[in-house]
Every structure is written in C-alpha cells, then in structure tokens.
Amino acid sequence: MKGQNVPLALERDEHDDSATHILAQDENGRVLGTARLRYLEDTAKIERVAVLEEARGKGVGRGIMAFIIENAAEKGDIAKLKLGSQTHAIPFYAALGFETVGEEYMDAGIPHRDMVKDNKVKG
C-alpha cells in the first residue's frame, strides 16, 4: 500500500523505536489507522496519523485522536499537544480543539501547518 507515496526513508526514523505507536483495528484485527506519539518534556507530539482511505469518514481518525488526547490528559505533566497537519486536514484537527500556528511548510512534498492544543483536564 503506497498511501501518499512518501518514501520509506522519510517514514522511518530514529524516533520509531522509542515512540508509542497507536493502532486502530476492526473486529477482525485489520489495521484501519495509526499514529505515532512522542513525549517531549511537557509536550505530546502527535505524528504520522493515517487512516486507510476506505475507513475515512467512519470515526477511525477521531477515535485515534480521542485516545491520544485522553491519555495525554491522564499523564498529568503534559501542557500541550502538537502536530503537523497536512493543510487539507486542518478542519479535522480544528474540530478537535487544535489551533494553527506558524506558516505553511512542505514536508515530504506535502503542504503542512503546525497545530497545537492546550492539554487541560476537564472537570
């Protein structure tokens, strides 16, 4: 599966072994989506969020993000969450409370903007 044709050399890096990898699976164990999470001091850095094309629009990405947001809140020492969003996905992350920061930039030939969310526990 090629996805967005990002070269494997750009997908795998020195952070893979120490990062937390999140998988969303269907009832048969088929992986529908994934994300990578790294904790950097007081920041949860969300990376490589991807959902199979046929699973998009069915809540898979929202479920992955809800899991990450909830776990970061429970961690207790995380002040913010940060990610680099492809520009077309900005509305998806904005609906989850993320705000754009900085200028647009290219990553693997795809336009992105950084987004952040304060990590405040509700209640």
Secondary structure, 3 states (H helix, E strand, C coil): CCCCCCCHHHHCCCCCCCCEEEEEECCCCCEEEEEEEEEECCEEEEEEEEECHHHCCCCHHHHHHHHHHHHHHHHCCCCEEEEEEEHHHHHHHHCCCCEEEEEEEEECCEEEEEEEEECCCCC
